[in-house]
Amino acid sequence: MSTFPIVKNPTIIELRNDTAANWTSFNPILHVGELGYEYDTVKFKIGDGSTVWASLAYFETGDGLWNANGSDIYFNTGNVGVGTDSPGLDNGSSTRVLEIEGTQNPALAIYNSAATQQWAAYVADVGGLFNIFDATGNTVPFQIETTAPSNSLYIDSAGQIGIKSAGPATMLMGQLPSAAAFEKFTIQPNTEGTSAALGKAGFGMNAITADVIRAGMIVEQIWDGVFTDYQISFQTHDGGVGDKTGLLLDKNGRVGVGTLSPDRLFHAEVADAITNVVTYAQRLSHITSGTAAASFGTGIEFELEGADGTFLVSGAIENVWTDASTGAEDADLIFKVSKGGAVATEVIRVKADNVILVTGDINPEADGTRDLGVQTTAQWANVWSDLINGADYSYLNGWRTLEADKYLGYPAGFAIGTEGFKDGQVTAAMPGNLKPLFVVAEDFIEFKGRRLTTKIMDKLIALMGE
């Protein structure tokens, strides 16, 4: 076993040494190869015969300070610096870091094993953006701006992505910074289009074998020959037959259901090959968590703005149960209108038993002098007087009431006719070949040519009396 030889009267070699503060204060120039030691920092420098102490670089072995290739690489208490002799985080954290500084966009470059693909991470000198740079393709696919908020992009252990959210509950989740904040997700085309071949963007589910949206929302750029506009559509796919646009919102804010060219604020269209059956384009349903009873119903309201800028419900159509019993349901159809500044009230009711009730006022004569509806006995008498005296009323089925003597051979009285004349063309005497449908005269009643006279009535009464 070898041992170090015992040296008697050893010679001690002592280097120039002092505290770091004194070295900096005196700032001497060391001879070439001369060592200067800071015993309070355990660092030393080697002179070159011309550079003052403060400008010399430190050398280190162990926990001191080391450099290589001039003053480019430094190690300091666990941190490594490239281009800086004081590597570390600006916030004073003791986390071990690799700090890179340079004169222009300093970067950390990474190659693949074949050195054919290179990526780099760097902070841009202009703007301070942090960039992930594809050096091979010369593109910057990822950038972060300074002062970006925490959790700007968060990916959890399940691969779910949060935008300003540290706890995404779905594949993609965004979180508003405050209750009053407004946020939006935008897809912007590279350039505005000038032809029919424009871009689309959307959200939805793609077909497995094709990169197209089969069901979802589509935002489409459209061209009308002058400028570029946009529309939104919601599409579905019917099992391989074709894509269907179920709902469309056009550039004018009009909504189309079943149509790609709505011409009203709401336009529903049914397109099929049926020629003799009614197809419904709309259904209004009313459901209840309780038990439906009489007066339970649904309807449509109409609202208009008045001259003073206020709004009033001016009309409505309602469908209500009068009997909600299962298997015996009866429903009425009700029409309401507004009168005298009041909210719309019922004027006509079509009942389930084929009866039409007029609960408001109507004017059967053009001059409006006769009211028919919920009126006084005197007003009903006026209407009856009009009928007896030959008032000219028309009905939806084409019948008209007029004086019986308008027909050739008939005396004065009440008649209903449906042939040979039009509105406003009743003459003093009808052509002789025209017959009234129903006549009430002083001496007889006639229906379709069958006349019941007073004599016949007297005989019937006498027979009934026997």
C-alpha positions, 0 to 999 in steps of 0.5 A, a space after each residue: 500500500 502506497 502512501 504519500 511521502 513525508 516532506 519535512 520543512 514543506 514549502 507553502 504556495 499562497 495565491 493572491 486572495 481577498 474578498 470579492 468586494 475588495 477585488 472589485 474595489 481595487 480592480 487590478 490587472 493580473 499578470 498572464 497566468 496569475 491567479 486571483 482567488 475570492 475566498 468568500 465566494 470560492 471563485 477564482 480568475 486567471 489574468 491575461 496581462 491587460 484585462 482588469 479584474 471586473 472584466 475577467 471571467 470566473 473559472 470553476 471546478 465543483 460548486 464554483 463557477 465554470 465557463 467554456 468557449 470564452 464567456 458563452 456558457 455558465 453554471 451557477 448554483 444549479 442553473 446553466 446559462 448560455 449567453 448570460 453569467 447569471 442564469 435563473 428565473 426573473 421572479 427569483 425562483 430557485 428552480 433549476 433552469 437553462 437560460 439562453 440569451 443572445 443578440 437576436 432571437 436566441 433559441 433552443 434547437 432540437 434535431 431528430 436522430 437523423 438530423 433531417 428535422 429541426 425544431 426550435 423554441 425562442 423568444 422573439 426580440 420584437 414583441 416578446 412572443 414565445 415561438 415554437 419554430 419549425 426550422 425545416 418548414 420555416 413556419 411558426 405553428 405555435 406562439 404565446 404572447 407575453 402576459 397571457 393569462 394562466 391556463 390559456 391552454 390546458 390539457 388534462 390527463 384525459 386529453 381534454 383541452 381547456 381554454 382559460 380553464 384548468 378543469 375541462 369537463 369535455 373534449 374542448 371547454 372554454 371559461 369566461 374570465 368574469 360574469 360580464 365578459 364576452 368571448 367568442 370563437 372565430 374562424 377567419 378566412 385567409 382572404 375575402 372571396 370574389 367568386 362562388 368557390 368560397 370557404 366553409 367552416 363548421 362544427 360537427 361530426 365527420 363521416 369516418 371515411 371522408 373529411 366532411 361534416 355530416 351533422 353539425 353547424 356550418 358557417 358558409 361564405 357566400 357570394 352575391 356578385 357584389 360583395 362577400 356575405 355569410 350564412 349559417 346552416 345546421 345540417 344532418 345526414 340521412 344514412 348515406 342518401 345525402 346531406 340535409 340542411 334543416 335550419 338556415 340563417 341567411 345574411 339578412 337574419 331570415 330563418 329558413 326551415 326546409 328552404 335555402 332561400 327564405 323570403 320572410 323572417 321565418 319561412 318553413 317549406 315542405 318539399 315532397 312528391 305528394 299531390 293530394 294530401 295536406 302536409 303540415 309544416 308546423 306544430 305547436 304543442 303544449 304539455 303539462 306536468 299536471 292533468 290537462 283540463 278544460 281551457 288548457 290549450 296553445 296558440 299564437 299571439 300577434 303584437 304590433 307597435 302603436 303610434 306612441 312606440 308601445 307594443 300591444 297584443 293585437 291578435 291571437 289564435 288559440 286552440 283550447 280543450 272544452 273537454 279534456 277527458 280521454 277518449 272524449 276530447 273536444 276543442 274550440 278554435 278561438 280568434 281574438 282581436 284588439 279593439 279600443 286600445 285593449 289587449 286582444 279579446 275573443 271575437 269568433 269561436 269555432 266549436 267542436 259541434 260544428 257551431 260558430 259563435 260570434 262573440 264580438 261585433 261584425 258589420 254585414 253591410 258595407 256602410 256599417 249601419 248594422 251590427 250583428 253579435 252580442 247586441 241588444 234586442 233592438 239591434 237584432 230587430 234592425 238586422 231582421 228588418 234588413 233581411 225582411 226588407 231585402 237587405 243585400 247580404 252575401 255569404 261565404 258559400 256564394 248565397 245572397 239575400 235580396 228582395 224576392 221580387 227581383 226574380 220574375 214572377 215572385 211577389 215582395 218578400 225575402 229570398 236567397 239566391 245563388 245563381 245568375 248574379 255577382 256582387 254589385 250587379 243585382 238588377 231590378 228584375 232577374 232573368 226569367 230563367 233564374 229561380 231563387 233557392 229559398 223564398 219567404 213571401 206573404 202567402 207562401 214559403 218556397 224551397 227549391 221550387 217546392 212551395 208551401 202556401 197558407 192554404 196548405 198550412 191551414 189544411 195541415 193544421 186542421 188535420 193535426 187538430 183532428 
